[in-house]
Amino acid sequence: MNGRRLAFSLFILAAVAVLVGLGIWQLQRRAEKHALIAALDARLTVAPVALPQAAAWAGLAADRDEFRRVAFTATYAPLPDAMVYSSGSALRDDISGPGAWAFLPARLASGETIAVNAGFVQNTMQDRAQQDRAASRLVSGQPVALTGYLRFPESQGALTPAADIGKRLWFTRDVPAMARALGWGEGGKSIAPFYIDLEAPVPDSGIPKPGPLRVRLKDDHLQYAITWFGLAAVVMFSFGFWLRAQRRG
């Protein structure tokens, strides 16, 4: 075998190794994804536990605590709410957009403030008056027993539209930015580094609309693995055909 044929053969073998490696990696990703789905399902379906004490908040982490189901009592603060635009939900089968999530600050008896995603408001992204009416129904000044899920804020990406502070409209769940812009921390001891996706109670009007979450993570890893393994087989078959032709020649 001359130098060119040897170099080409080594290149083909390296390409096959890469393709097989990608297939194996996708199978590993599939196993990890299934483990994650099982873990999230377990967190979403267990009975709610007490909200962690403020002293433990700094130790919470998204990989360990996201979607933990909690129950607590708080009072919605008479402060401006925020709306987060949404075209639907990957975790709520009963939600379709366009619309917005209503975020309100709630005070614990100990003085800390927690942002609560009180639910979805349908087709009202530009109707600030209707959003205000929906949020104001929740602010009674009385403590309310709440059940929901621990979630962690999102950061604004490079392609995310800037928030419209005048309309109190955001395009990502950037709770720290909402708190700074709307003064949610005034008069409170601190603001939680997480927020709550509310499950219950549902307002009499149904607006905003809270509800239970469901895991619906995309799982195409097996298809991708089959694709990579299939490409490796095609390359090997073609190489074998070429090698046989070279030998005959």
C-alpha atoms as an extended CHARMM CRD file, in Angstrom:
* protein
*
       249  EXT
         1         1  MET       CA              0.0000000000        0.0000000000        0.0000000000  PROA      1               0.0000000000
         2         2  ASN       CA              1.4900000000        3.3570000000       -1.0460000000  PROA      2               0.0000000000
         3         3  GLY       CA              1.6760000000        6.4210000000        1.1780000000  PROA      3               0.0000000000
         4         4  ARG       CA             -1.4900000000        8.0620000000       -0.1480000000  PROA      4               0.0000000000
         5         5  ARG       CA             -3.5810000000        4.9360000000        0.3210000000  PROA      5               0.0000000000
         6         6  LEU       CA             -2.2060000000        4.5080000000        3.8420000000  PROA      6               0.0000000000
         7         7  ALA       CA             -2.9890000000        8.1270000000        4.7470000000  PROA      7               0.0000000000
         8         8  PHE       CA             -6.4930000000        7.8270000000        3.3160000000  PROA      8               0.0000000000
         9         9  SER       CA             -7.0560000000        4.5630000000        5.1900000000  PROA      9               0.0000000000
        10        10  LEU       CA             -5.9420000000        6.1340000000        8.4660000000  PROA      10              0.0000000000
        11        11  PHE       CA             -8.2160000000        9.1090000000        7.8220000000  PROA      11              0.0000000000
        12        12  ILE       CA            -11.1980000000        6.8060000000        7.2150000000  PROA      12              0.0000000000
        13        13  LEU       CA            -10.4860000000        4.7840000000       10.3510000000  PROA      13              0.0000000000
        14        14  ALA       CA            -10.2000000000        8.0000000000       12.3830000000  PROA      14              0.0000000000
        15        15  ALA       CA            -13.5110000000        9.2430000000       10.9410000000  PROA      15              0.0000000000
        16        16  VAL       CA            -15.2040000000        5.9520000000       11.8250000000  PROA      16              0.0000000000
        17        17  ALA       CA            -13.7990000000        6.1530000000       15.3500000000  PROA      17              0.0000000000
        18        18  VAL       CA            -15.1980000000        9.6770000000       15.7280000000  PROA      18              0.0000000000
        19        19  LEU       CA            -18.6300000000        8.6360000000       14.4400000000  PROA      19              0.0000000000
        20        20  VAL       CA            -18.7690000000        5.6350000000       16.7620000000  PROA      20              0.0000000000
        21        21  GLY       CA            -17.6260000000        7.8430000000       19.6320000000  PROA      21              0.0000000000
        22        22  LEU       CA            -20.4380000000       10.2920000000       18.9000000000  PROA      22              0.0000000000
        23        23  GLY       CA            -22.9280000000        7.4230000000       18.9050000000  PROA      23              0.0000000000
        24        24  ILE       CA            -21.6560000000        6.1650000000       22.2580000000  PROA      24              0.0000000000
        25        25  TRP       CA            -21.7680000000        9.7120000000       23.6410000000  PROA      25              0.0000000000
        26        26  GLN       CA            -25.4150000000       10.0380000000       22.5920000000  PROA      26              0.0000000000
        27        27  LEU       CA            -26.2430000000        6.7850000000       24.3930000000  PROA      27              0.0000000000
        28        28  GLN       CA            -24.5360000000        8.1320000000       27.5080000000  PROA      28              0.0000000000
        29        29  ARG       CA            -26.4860000000       11.3750000000       27.1620000000  PROA      29              0.0000000000
        30        30  ARG       CA            -29.6760000000        9.3420000000       26.8460000000  PROA      30              0.0000000000
        31        31  ALA       CA            -28.9390000000        7.5190000000       30.0940000000  PROA      31              0.0000000000
        32        32  GLU       CA            -28.1900000000       10.8380000000       31.8240000000  PROA      32              0.0000000000
        33        33  LYS       CA            -31.3900000000       12.3750000000       30.4200000000  PROA      33              0.0000000000
        34        34  HSD       CA            -33.4860000000        9.4610000000       31.6540000000  PROA      34              0.0000000000
        35        35  ALA       CA            -31.9110000000        9.7760000000       35.1070000000  PROA      35              0.0000000000
        36        36  LEU       CA            -32.6770000000       13.5150000000       35.0990000000  PROA      36              0.0000000000
        37        37  ILE       CA            -36.2830000000       12.9280000000       34.0410000000  PROA      37              0.0000000000
        38        38  ALA       CA            -36.7130000000       10.3480000000       36.8020000000  PROA      38              0.0000000000
        39        39  ALA       CA            -35.2370000000       12.7360000000       39.3690000000  PROA      39              0.0000000000
        40        40  LEU       CA            -37.4370000000       15.6230000000       38.2510000000  PROA      40              0.0000000000
        41        41  ASP       CA            -40.5250000000       13.4210000000       38.1860000000  PROA      41              0.0000000000
        42        42  ALA       CA            -39.7550000000       12.3970000000       41.7560000000  PROA      42              0.0000000000
        43        43  ARG       CA            -39.3900000000       16.0440000000       42.8600000000  PROA      43              0.0000000000
        44        44  LEU       CA            -42.5890000000       17.1220000000       41.1370000000  PROA      44              0.0000000000
        45        45  THR       CA            -44.7920000000       14.3460000000       42.4750000000  PROA      45              0.0000000000
        46        46  VAL       CA            -43.7480000000       14.0300000000       46.1260000000  PROA      46              0.0000000000
        47        47  ALA       CA            -45.7720000000       15.7470000000       48.8330000000  PROA      47              0.0000000000
        48        48  PRO       CA            -44.7180000000       19.3750000000       49.3720000000  PROA      48              0.0000000000
        49        49  VAL       CA            -42.1720000000       20.0510000000       52.0890000000  PROA      49              0.0000000000
        50        50  ALA       CA            -41.6540000000       23.1850000000       54.1550000000  PROA      50              0.0000000000
        51        51  LEU       CA            -39.9300000000       26.1010000000       52.4490000000  PROA      51              0.0000000000
        52        52  PRO       CA            -36.2190000000       26.1310000000       53.4170000000  PROA      52              0.0000000000
        53        53  GLN       CA            -35.3300000000       28.6350000000       56.1230000000  PROA      53              0.0000000000
        54        54  ALA       CA            -33.6290000000       31.8230000000       54.9560000000  PROA      54              0.0000000000
        55        55  ALA       CA            -30.3580000000       30.7330000000       56.5850000000  PROA      55              0.0000000000
        56        56  ALA       CA            -30.2220000000       27.7760000000       54.1630000000  PROA      56              0.0000000000
        57        57  TRP       CA            -30.9620000000       29.7430000000       50.9880000000  PROA      57              0.0000000000
        58        58  ALA       CA            -27.3210000000       30.3360000000       50.1210000000  PROA      58              0.0000000000
        59        59  GLY       CA            -26.7520000000       26.5680000000       49.9780000000  PROA      59              0.0000000000
        60        60  LEU       CA            -29.5260000000       25.8830000000       47.4660000000  PROA      60              0.0000000000
        61        61  ALA       CA            -28.4820000000       24.9050000000       43.9270000000  PROA      61              0.0000000000
        62        62  ALA       CA            -30.4420000000       24.3850000000       40.7300000000  PROA      62              0.0000000000
        63        63  ASP       CA            -29.0610000000       20.9120000000       40.0300000000  PROA      63              0.0000000000
        64        64  ARG       CA            -30.1330000000       19.7220000000       43.4820000000  PROA      64              0.0000000000
        65        65  ASP       CA            -33.1810000000       21.7980000000       44.3480000000  PROA      65              0.0000000000
        66        66  GLU       CA            -34.8870000000       22.9800000000       41.1530000000  PROA      66              0.0000000000
        67        67  PHE       CA            -38.5450000000       21.8450000000       41.0380000000  PROA      67              0.0000000000
        68        68  ARG       CA            -38.5940000000       20.9160000000       44.7200000000  PROA      68              0.0000000000
        69        69  ARG       CA            -42.2450000000       21.0870000000       45.7680000000  PROA      69              0.0000000000
        70        70  VAL       CA            -42.7860000000       23.3470000000       48.7790000000  PROA      70              0.0000000000
        71        71  ALA       CA            -45.6010000000       24.7470000000       50.9070000000  PROA      71              0.0000000000
        72        72  PHE       CA            -45.4760000000       27.9630000000       52.9300000000  PROA      72              0.0000000000
        73        73  THR       CA            -47.5230000000       30.9580000000       54.0510000000  PROA      73              0.0000000000
        74        74  ALA       CA            -46.8370000000       34.4780000000       52.7830000000  PROA      74              0.0000000000
        75        75  THR       CA            -48.5610000000       37.7890000000       52.1940000000  PROA      75              0.0000000000
        76        76  TYR       CA            -48.5490000000       39.3430000000       48.7360000000  PROA      76              0.0000000000
        77        77  ALA       CA            -46.9210000000       42.7610000000       49.0450000000  PROA      77              0.0000000000
        78        78  PRO       CA            -48.7470000000       45.8410000000       47.6980000000  PROA      78              0.0000000000
        79        79  LEU       CA            -45.9180000000       46.5250000000       45.2490000000  PROA      79              0.0000000000
        80        80  PRO       CA            -45.7690000000       46.6240000000       41.4400000000  PROA      80              0.0000000000
        81        81  ASP       CA            -45.9780000000       43.2500000000       39.7570000000  PROA      81              0.0000000000
        82        82  ALA       CA            -43.9410000000       42.1520000000       36.7350000000  PROA      82              0.0000000000
        83        83  MET       CA            -45.0150000000       40.2850000000       33.6280000000  PROA      83              0.0000000000
        84        84  VAL       CA            -42.8130000000       37.8700000000       31.6800000000  PROA      84              0.0000000000
        85        85  TYR       CA            -43.8550000000       37.3350000000       28.0700000000  PROA      85              0.0000000000
        86        86  SER       CA            -44.3960000000       33.7300000000       26.9930000000  PROA      86              0.0000000000
        87        87  SER       CA            -45.5230000000       31.9890000000       23.8300000000  PROA      87              0.0000000000
        88        88  GLY       CA            -46.4400000000       28.8640000000       25.7990000000  PROA      88              0.0000000000
        89        89  SER       CA            -44.9720000000       26.4940000000       28.3470000000  PROA      89              0.0000000000
        90        90  ALA       CA            -42.7450000000       23.4450000000       28.1370000000  PROA      90              0.0000000000
        91        91  LEU       CA            -43.9200000000       22.3410000000       31.5960000000  PROA      91              0.0000000000
        92        92  ARG       CA            -47.6450000000       23.0990000000       31.5140000000  PROA      92              0.0000000000
        93        93  ASP       CA            -49.9660000000       21.2000000000       29.1590000000  PROA      93              0.0000000000
        94        94  ASP       CA            -52.7990000000       23.6410000000       29.9020000000  PROA      94              0.0000000000
        95        95  ILE       CA            -50.9110000000       26.7390000000       28.7560000000  PROA      95              0.0000000000
        96        96  SER       CA            -50.6410000000       28.0980000000       25.2420000000  PROA      96              0.0000000000
        97        97  GLY       CA            -49.5690000000       31.5830000000       24.2370000000  PROA      97              0.0000000000
        98        98  PRO       CA            -49.1910000000       34.3060000000       23.6570000000  PROA      98              0.0000000000
        99        99  GLY       CA            -49.5140000000       35.7000000000       27.1420000000  PROA      99              0.0000000000
       100       100  ALA       CA            -47.4710000000       36.4890000000       30.2040000000  PROA      100             0.0000000000
       101       101  TRP       CA            -46.5340000000       35.0830000000       33.5890000000  PROA      101             0.0000000000
       102       102  ALA       CA            -47.5070000000       37.2890000000       36.5310000000  PROA      102             0.0000000000
       103       103  PHE       CA            -44.6810000000       37.7240000000       39.0500000000  PROA      103             0.0000000000
       104       104  LEU       CA            -45.5370000000       39.2140000000       42.4280000000  PROA      104             0.0000000000
       105       105  PRO       CA            -43.4470000000       39.7920000000       45.5630000000  PROA      105             0.0000000000
       106       106  ALA       CA            -44.6600000000       38.0000000000       48.6950000000  PROA      106             0.0000000000
       107       107  ARG       CA            -43.4520000000       38.5530000000       52.2490000000  PROA      107             0.0000000000
       108       108  LEU       CA            -42.8120000000       35.8010000000       54.7510000000  PROA      108             0.0000000000
       109       109  ALA       CA            -43.7170000000       36.3200000000       58.3980000000  PROA      109             0.0000000000
       110       110  SER       CA            -39.9700000000       36.5400000000       59.1170000000  PROA      110             0.0000000000
       111       111  GLY       CA            -39.6620000000       39.5150000000       56.7550000000  PROA      111             0.0000000000
       112       112  GLU       CA            -37.9530000000       38.0180000000       53.7060000000  PROA      112             0.0000000000
       113       113  THR       CA            -39.3880000000       38.5730000000       50.2340000000  PROA      113             0.0000000000
       114       114  ILE       CA            -39.9860000000       35.7900000000       47.7130000000  PROA      114             0.0000000000
       115       115  ALA       CA            -40.9660000000       36.3340000000       44.0920000000  PROA      115             0.0000000000
       116       116  VAL       CA            -43.9780000000       34.2170000000       43.1470000000  PROA      116             0.0000000000
       117       117  ASN       CA            -44.9220000000       33.3430000000       39.5830000000  PROA      117             0.0000000000
       118       118  ALA       CA            -48.6480000000       33.4380000000       40.3210000000  PROA      118             0.0000000000
       119       119  GLY       CA            -49.6560000000       32.0030000000       36.9560000000  PROA      119             0.0000000000
       120       120  PHE       CA            -50.4130000000       32.6890000000       33.3140000000  PROA      120             0.0000000000
       121       121  VAL       CA            -52.4380000000       35.5930000000       31.9560000000  PROA      121             0.0000000000
       122       122  GLN       CA            -53.6650000000       34.8230000000       28.4420000000  PROA      122             0.0000000000
       123       123  ASN       CA            -53.2950000000       37.2290000000       25.4960000000  PROA      123             0.0000000000
       124       124  THR       CA            -52.6450000000       40.3330000000       27.5660000000  PROA      124             0.0000000000
       125       125  MET       CA            -49.0120000000       41.1690000000       26.9430000000  PROA      125             0.0000000000
       126       126  GLN       CA            -49.7930000000       44.7320000000       25.9130000000  PROA      126             0.0000000000
       127       127  ASP       CA            -52.8320000000       45.2810000000       28.1670000000  PROA      127             0.0000000000
       128       128  ARG       CA            -51.1870000000       46.6110000000       31.3200000000  PROA      128             0.0000000000
       129       129  ALA       CA            -54.5270000000       47.5800000000       32.8780000000  PROA      129             0.0000000000
       130       130  GLN       CA            -55.8670000000       44.0360000000       32.6220000000  PROA      130             0.0000000000
       131       131  GLN       CA            -52.6450000000       42.6410000000       34.0050000000  PROA      131             0.0000000000
       132       132  ASP       CA            -52.8560000000       45.0540000000       36.9450000000  PROA      132             0.0000000000
       133       133  ARG       CA            -56.4280000000       43.9530000000       37.6720000000  PROA      133             0.0000000000
       134       134  ALA       CA            -55.4100000000       40.2980000000       37.5580000000  PROA      134             0.0000000000
       135       135  ALA       CA            -52.5240000000       40.8330000000       39.9620000000  PROA      135             0.0000000000
       136       136  SER       CA            -54.3850000000       43.1800000000       42.3240000000  PROA      136             0.0000000000
       137       137  ARG       CA            -56.9900000000       40.4930000000       43.0280000000  PROA      137             0.0000000000
       138       138  LEU       CA            -54.2860000000       38.5260000000       44.8440000000  PROA      138             0.0000000000
       139       139  VAL       CA            -53.1270000000       41.3770000000       47.0970000000  PROA      139             0.0000000000
       140       140  SER       CA            -55.5420000000       41.1470000000       50.0300000000  PROA      140             0.0000000000
       141       141  GLY       CA            -53.0980000000       42.0220000000       52.7790000000  PROA      141             0.0000000000
       142       142  GLN       CA            -53.8020000000       38.6820000000       54.4420000000  PROA      142             0.0000000000
       143       143  PRO       CA            -51.4240000000       35.6950000000       54.7020000000  PROA      143             0.0000000000
       144       144  VAL       CA            -52.1130000000       33.0240000000       52.0880000000  PROA      144             0.0000000000
       145       145  ALA       CA            -51.1410000000       29.3420000000       52.1520000000  PROA      145             0.0000000000
       146       146  LEU       CA            -49.1840000000       28.6910000000       48.9490000000  PROA      146             0.0000000000
       147       147  THR       CA            -47.9310000000       25.5180000000       47.2870000000  PROA      147             0.0000000000
       148       148  GLY       CA            -45.4720000000       25.5840000000       44.4230000000  PROA      148             0.0000000000
       149       149  TYR       CA            -42.0800000000       24.6600000000       43.0360000000  PROA      149             0.0000000000
       150       150  LEU       CA            -38.6370000000       26.1030000000       43.6810000000  PROA      150             0.0000000000
       151       151  ARG       CA            -37.2480000000       27.6180000000       40.4860000000  PROA      151             0.0000000000
       152       152  PHE       CA            -34.1110000000       29.6150000000       39.8170000000  PROA      152             0.0000000000
       153       153  PRO       CA            -33.8870000000       32.9050000000       37.8620000000  PROA      153             0.0000000000
       154       154  GLU       CA            -32.7400000000       33.1280000000       34.2630000000  PROA      154             0.0000000000
       155       155  SER       CA            -30.2190000000       35.6230000000       32.9150000000  PROA      155             0.0000000000
       156       156  GLN       CA            -30.9470000000       37.7710000000       29.9040000000  PROA      156             0.0000000000
       157       157  GLY       CA            -29.2240000000       36.4070000000       26.8130000000  PROA      157             0.0000000000
       158       158  ALA       CA            -27.5960000000       38.3650000000       24.0210000000  PROA      158             0.0000000000
       159       159  LEU       CA            -30.6670000000       37.8980000000       21.7910000000  PROA      159             0.0000000000
       160       160  THR       CA            -33.2840000000       38.4740000000       24.5120000000  PROA      160             0.0000000000
       161       161  PRO       CA            -35.2650000000       41.7020000000       24.0280000000  PROA      161             0.0000000000
       162       162  ALA       CA            -34.6260000000       44.3310000000       26.6840000000  PROA      162             0.0000000000
       163       163  ALA       CA            -37.2030000000       44.6640000000       29.4250000000  PROA      163             0.0000000000
       164       164  ASP       CA            -39.8110000000       47.4170000000       29.0680000000  PROA      164             0.0000000000
       165       165  ILE       CA            -39.6630000000       48.8860000000       32.5630000000  PROA      165             0.0000000000
       166       166  GLY       CA            -42.5640000000       51.2710000000       31.8530000000  PROA      166             0.0000000000
       167       167  LYS       CA            -44.8700000000       48.3530000000       31.1270000000  PROA      167             0.0000000000
       168       168  ARG       CA            -43.1240000000       46.2010000000       33.7450000000  PROA      168             0.0000000000
       169       169  LEU       CA            -42.6480000000       43.6350000000       30.9930000000  PROA      169             0.0000000000
       170       170  TRP       CA            -39.7190000000       41.2100000000       30.8640000000  PROA      170             0.0000000000
       171       171  PHE       CA            -38.7990000000       38.5580000000       28.3140000000  PROA      171             0.0000000000
       172       172  THR       CA            -36.8870000000       36.2890000000       30.6810000000  PROA      172             0.0000000000
       173       173  ARG       CA            -37.4270000000       35.2940000000       34.3020000000  PROA      173             0.0000000000
       174       174  ASP       CA            -34.7350000000       37.6260000000       35.6010000000  PROA      174             0.0000000000
       175       175  VAL       CA            -36.0810000000       38.0140000000       39.1350000000  PROA      175             0.0000000000
       176       176  PRO       CA            -33.1230000000       40.0470000000       40.5200000000  PROA      176             0.0000000000
       177       177  ALA       CA            -33.6060000000       42.6080000000       37.7340000000  PROA      177             0.0000000000
       178       178  MET       CA            -37.3490000000       42.7870000000       38.4870000000  PROA      178             0.0000000000
       179       179  ALA       CA            -36.6500000000       43.2790000000       42.1820000000  PROA      179             0.0000000000
       180       180  ARG       CA            -34.1840000000       46.0960000000       41.5320000000  PROA      180             0.0000000000
       181       181  ALA       CA            -36.4160000000       47.8810000000       39.0430000000  PROA      181             0.0000000000
       182       182  LEU       CA            -39.6350000000       47.5800000000       41.0690000000  PROA      182             0.0000000000
       183       183  GLY       CA            -38.3230000000       47.9900000000       44.6140000000  PROA      183             0.0000000000
       184       184  TRP       CA            -39.3600000000       44.5860000000       45.8750000000  PROA      184             0.0000000000
       185       185  GLY       CA            -36.5850000000       44.5150000000       48.4810000000  PROA      185             0.0000000000
       186       186  GLU       CA            -37.5800000000       47.7060000000       50.2680000000  PROA      186             0.0000000000
       187       187  GLY       CA            -38.6780000000       47.0370000000       53.8240000000  PROA      187             0.0000000000
       188       188  GLY       CA            -37.7430000000       43.3480000000       53.7040000000  PROA      188             0.0000000000
       189       189  LYS       CA            -34.7730000000       41.5570000000       55.2070000000  PROA      189             0.0000000000
       190       190  SER       CA            -33.6870000000       39.9760000000       51.9240000000  PROA      190             0.0000000000
       191       191  ILE       CA            -34.9560000000       38.6240000000       48.6170000000  PROA      191             0.0000000000
       192       192  ALA       CA            -34.8210000000       34.8830000000       48.0070000000  PROA      192             0.0000000000
       193       193  PRO       CA            -32.2980000000       33.7700000000       45.3420000000  PROA      193             0.0000000000
       194       194  PHE       CA            -35.0750000000       31.6170000000       43.8460000000  PROA      194             0.0000000000
       195       195  TYR       CA            -38.6980000000       32.1370000000       42.9130000000  PROA      195             0.0000000000
       196       196  ILE       CA            -41.8030000000       29.9960000000       43.2610000000  PROA      196             0.0000000000
       197       197  ASP       CA            -43.8230000000       28.6090000000       40.3590000000  PROA      197             0.0000000000
       198       198  LEU       CA            -47.2430000000       28.5730000000       41.9970000000  PROA      198             0.0000000000
       199       199  GLU       CA            -49.3250000000       25.4010000000       41.8980000000  PROA      199             0.0000000000
       200       200  ALA       CA            -52.1200000000       26.4070000000       44.2830000000  PROA      200             0.0000000000
       201       201  PRO       CA            -54.3570000000       28.1010000000       45.2370000000  PROA      201             0.0000000000
       202       202  VAL       CA            -56.1250000000       29.0070000000       42.0140000000  PROA      202             0.0000000000
       203       203  PRO       CA            -57.9150000000       32.4050000000       42.1860000000  PROA      203             0.0000000000
       204       204  ASP       CA            -61.7080000000       32.3630000000       41.9260000000  PROA      204             0.0000000000
       205       205  SER       CA            -61.4180000000       34.1740000000       38.5950000000  PROA      205             0.0000000000
       206       206  GLY       CA            -58.8060000000       31.7110000000       37.3170000000  PROA      206             0.0000000000
       207       207  ILE       CA            -56.5460000000       34.6520000000       36.4280000000  PROA      207             0.0000000000
       208       208  PRO       CA            -53.5980000000       34.4460000000       36.8340000000  PROA      208             0.0000000000
       209       209  LYS       CA            -53.6970000000       30.7090000000       36.2040000000  PROA      209             0.0000000000
       210       210  PRO       CA            -51.2930000000       28.6270000000       38.3340000000  PROA      210             0.0000000000
       211       211  GLY       CA            -51.0430000000       24.8730000000       38.0230000000  PROA      211             0.0000000000
       212       212  PRO       CA            -48.9390000000       21.7190000000       38.3910000000  PROA      212             0.0000000000
       213       213  LEU       CA            -45.7920000000       21.2140000000       36.3410000000  PROA      213             0.0000000000
       214       214  ARG       CA            -44.9370000000       18.1860000000       34.2240000000  PROA      214             0.0000000000
       215       215  VAL       CA            -41.5330000000       17.0910000000       32.9120000000  PROA      215             0.0000000000
       216       216  ARG       CA            -41.3950000000       17.1190000000       29.1310000000  PROA      216             0.0000000000
       217       217  LEU       CA            -37.6960000000       17.1150000000       28.2930000000  PROA      217             0.0000000000
       218       218  LYS       CA            -36.7850000000       16.4150000000       24.6890000000  PROA      218             0.0000000000
       219       219  ASP       CA            -35.2410000000       12.9560000000       24.3100000000  PROA      219             0.0000000000
       220       220  ASP       CA            -33.9060000000       12.3580000000       20.7910000000  PROA      220             0.0000000000
       221       221  HSD       CA            -30.5840000000       10.8450000000       21.8460000000  PROA      221             0.0000000000
       222       222  LEU       CA            -31.3660000000        7.3130000000       20.6370000000  PROA      222             0.0000000000
       223       223  GLN       CA            -32.2250000000        8.6440000000       17.1710000000  PROA      223             0.0000000000
       224       224  TYR       CA            -28.9820000000       10.6190000000       17.0950000000  PROA      224             0.0000000000
       225       225  ALA       CA            -26.9940000000        7.5540000000       18.2320000000  PROA      225             0.0000000000
       226       226  ILE       CA            -28.5280000000        5.4280000000       15.4800000000  PROA      226             0.0000000000
       227       227  THR       CA            -27.6810000000        8.1520000000       12.9610000000  PROA      227             0.0000000000
       228       228  TRP       CA            -24.0080000000        8.2920000000       14.0300000000  PROA      228             0.0000000000
       229       229  PHE       CA            -23.6660000000        4.4940000000       14.0890000000  PROA      229             0.0000000000
       230       230  GLY       CA            -25.3780000000        4.3070000000       10.6900000000  PROA      230             0.0000000000
       231       231  LEU       CA            -22.9620000000        6.8450000000        9.2240000000  PROA      231             0.0000000000
       232       232  ALA       CA            -20.0350000000        4.8700000000       10.6390000000  PROA      232             0.0000000000
       233       233  ALA       CA            -21.3740000000        1.7050000000        8.9960000000  PROA      233             0.0000000000
       234       234  VAL       CA            -21.8420000000        3.4800000000        5.6640000000  PROA      234             0.0000000000
       235       235  VAL       CA            -18.3120000000        4.8940000000        5.7730000000  PROA      235             0.0000000000
       236       236  MET       CA            -16.8510000000        1.4660000000        6.6320000000  PROA      236             0.0000000000
       237       237  PHE       CA            -18.8450000000       -0.2400000000        3.8760000000  PROA      237             0.0000000000
       238       238  SER       CA            -17.7470000000        2.3660000000        1.3360000000  PROA      238             0.0000000000
       239       239  PHE       CA            -14.1510000000        2.0900000000        2.4760000000  PROA      239             0.0000000000
       240       240  GLY       CA            -14.2620000000       -1.7030000000        2.1920000000  PROA      240             0.0000000000
       241       241  PHE       CA            -15.6810000000       -1.4230000000       -1.3290000000  PROA      241             0.0000000000
       242       242  TRP       CA            -12.9770000000        1.0870000000       -2.2870000000  PROA      242             0.0000000000
       243       243  LEU       CA            -10.2270000000       -1.0350000000       -0.7110000000  PROA      243             0.0000000000
       244       244  ARG       CA            -11.3940000000       -4.1350000000       -2.5710000000  PROA      244             0.0000000000
       245       245  ALA       CA            -11.4310000000       -2.1970000000       -5.8450000000  PROA      245             0.0000000000
       246       246  GLN       CA             -7.8860000000       -0.9270000000       -5.1540000000  PROA      246             0.0000000000
       247       247  ARG       CA             -6.6160000000       -4.4360000000       -4.5750000000  PROA      247             0.0000000000
       248       248  ARG       CA             -8.1990000000       -5.6860000000       -7.7850000000  PROA      248             0.0000000000
       249       249  GLY       CA             -6.6900000000       -2.7880000000       -9.6580000000  PROA      249             0.0000000000
